[in-house]
Amino acid sequence: MASPPPKQTMKERILETADKLFYMQGIRAIGVDTIAAKIGISKRTLYNHFPSKDALIAAYLERRFVQPRASDKPPAEQILATFDSLERRFASKDFRGCPFVNAVAELGPEDRSVRKIAIAFKESRRAWFRDLLRELGVADAEGLATQLVLLVDGSIAQDLVRDDPAMARAARQAAIVLLAHAGVNIDKSIPDKPREAAKIRQPDAS
């Protein structure tokens, strides 16, 4: 019999609750009072773990800063799989865009700590694309990596406006054109089938 999952610490409970509320309802809209009430604790207890709302916001963004998983799949397949993953994410009822872009948009570029985390995240994704492109022997891996992250962010913005997961598929096709122009041979075996499940937003599983 599998062991039960370890019980969350209070700090983990606070951060998980803040994560959901900040992402779904907005950072400015949610105060520490709301987070504390949701958990059933006092503000003092919350501040014992996070001394300020700014510290909680930084922890929330750092929690979202997840590195791509290592993969043994071919580099081109990994690149295009990014857009497949986006399409599935767009189809989720709880998708509210990029948390890092949202944070900067809400708090403004003058919030240097938030902007610093957001830039680090975006640069980590660009570097991930760049390293895969170097494996493929692309001459201007830096430039193409920048173009690919623009496709990612552009498809996210389009989906938020249009509520249409197919925006990720359109971005995928644009990525294929860019890769081909850079001399990358796209393996015909890489899946490129319509994703019926992504046409309708799925119910919230939480």
PEJOMO-V326726 format. One record per helix or strand. SS is the DSSP state (H for helix, E for strand). FROM is the first residue (numbers start at 1). TO is the last residue. If there is no record, write none. Layout:
BEGIN
ss->[SS;SS]
from->[FROM;FROM]
to->[TO;TO]
END
This chain:
BEGIN
ss->[H;H;H;H;H;E;H;H;H;H;H;E]
from->[10;32;43;53;75;92;99;112;141;166;196;202]
to->[25;39;49;64;90;92;107;135;162;181;199;202]
END
